[in-house]
Amino acid sequence: MKNSVYVGNAGKDAALDRGWLLGHFKGVDDPRHSTDVEIKWGVHPRGDERAEWVRGEERTALLVLVSGRFRVELPGRSVLLEEQGDYVVWGHGVDHSWFAEEESVVLTVRWPSVPGYAVSRTDPAPGRG
């Protein structure tokens, strides 16, 4: 029987899987496995940025600033998250990138959880962007 409970710490668990706490990339016997949604606890040093834009987005995303100052780049628009709790939501077809203006912690929720967004081996998440 699959274990249906997992208790952890976002900061500690995120360090083990490039920030990702839940999604399709977790083992199928892990209660954090999901093809419906994925969640990331992103800890980004000042100056950290996505290697290249996500293009052909198939997911909806919610990104919430926990601490720091974090910029999300969208086509024709730059969104600065600077107060705890500031957030941005974008949907299917909205390309994006990001940049940490200060050391930042952001919580990202995306749905559905699908593979295919890796940029390189140094990408911040397995099969993700």
N, C-alpha and C positions, 0 to 999 in steps of 0.2 A: 504494500500500500504506500502510495506517495505521501511523504511528509507534507502536511498542509500548513505548518506554522514555521516561520523563520523570525528570529529576533536578532537585530543587529544595530550597528551604529553607522549612520550614513558616512561620516568622515572616514572611519576605519575601513568599511566595506568598499567605499568608492575608490580608495587607494589600490585595492586589489584588482579592479576591473576598469581602469581608466575612467572612473566616475559613474559607471553604470550600475544601478541597483536592481533594475527589473527590466525584462524585455525578452525578445525571441532568442537572444544570444546566451541566456542562462540555460543550464542543462534541463532537459524535459522533466526530470524527477525533482527539480528544485522548485519550491513554491514561488520563487521570483521569476520563473519562466512565464512569458506571456507573448502572444502574438497580437493581443488587443491594444496594449499600451507599453511604453517604456519610460523609465524614470532615471534621470541622471542628477547626481550631486556633483556639480562641477566646481572644482577649486582651481582658479586660474591666477597665476602670478601676473603682476603688472607687465603689460606689453604682449601678453599671450594673444595669439590670433589664430583663426582658422586658416589652414594652409591654402584653401581655395573655396570659392563659393559653392554652396549646394545648389545644383541646377536640376530641374525636373522634379521638384518636390512632390511627393505622393502622400505626405503626412500633414496633419494639423499639429501645431506646437504651441505650448504655453511655456514661457521662460520668465521666472520670478527671481528678482534680485534679493538675496539674503543679506549680503554685505558687499561693500566696495563700490565700484563705478564701472559699468559694463555697457558697451555700445553694440547694438544689433543693427547690421546693415541690411536693408531691404531695397528692392528696385525703386530708385527715385526717392528714397527716404532713409534717414539715419535716426535711430531711436536710442536715446541715452537713458539708461536706468541708473539713477543716482541716490534714490531714497529707498531704504529697506521696504520691500513689498511692491515696488514698482514692477510692472510686468508688461509683456507684449505677447500677443497671440497672432499667429499667421496660419493660413490654410494651404490647401492643395494648390500647386502651381506658383507659389511665392518663393522665389529663390532667396537665399540669405547667406550672410557671413557674420562674424562677430569679432570683437576686439576688447580686451580687458584694459581699460584706462588706468585702473588701480587694481591691486590684488583684490580679487572678487570671488564670492561664492554665489552660484546661481543654481536654482532647482529647475530642471527642464522636464516637462511631461510631453510626450509625443504619442500620437496614435494614428493609425495602427503601428505596431512594431514590425518593420519589414527590413530585410537586408538590402544592401546595395549602395551605401553612402560613404564607403571608405575612400580616403584620399591617398593615404600612404601608410607605411608601417608605423609611423609616428602619429597617426591620426588619434584624436582623443578618446576614441571608443572603438570597440571591436565591430567592424562592419558599419560604423556610424560616422556621422559628422557633427 
